[in-house]
Amino acid sequence: MVRDRFGRPSGNALLRSILQPLVSRLWRMDCVGRLEGTQFSVLLTSTTEAKALRAKEETQREMEQTNTKVFFDMGYC
């Protein structure tokens, strides 16, 4: 809705501000990529399942405090 009303730069700026708590937890070798629209994928290259889960939970708590509705789905290999 933001992009439609205020333009692409405003929409992208909003997405960056929402993702900042997650990005601040990443190592240099980790990657965040935009899949489409508001869907993103995060590749944690050097972590354990427990650490990844903790980062997800901390980020989700921060998002909830800002009233940002975010759905997280995690997979491990």
Secondary structure, 3 states (H helix, E strand, C coil): CHHHHHCHHHHHHHHHHHHHHHHCCCCCCCEEEEEECCEEEEECCCCCHHHHHHHHHHHHHHHHHCCCCCCCCCCCC
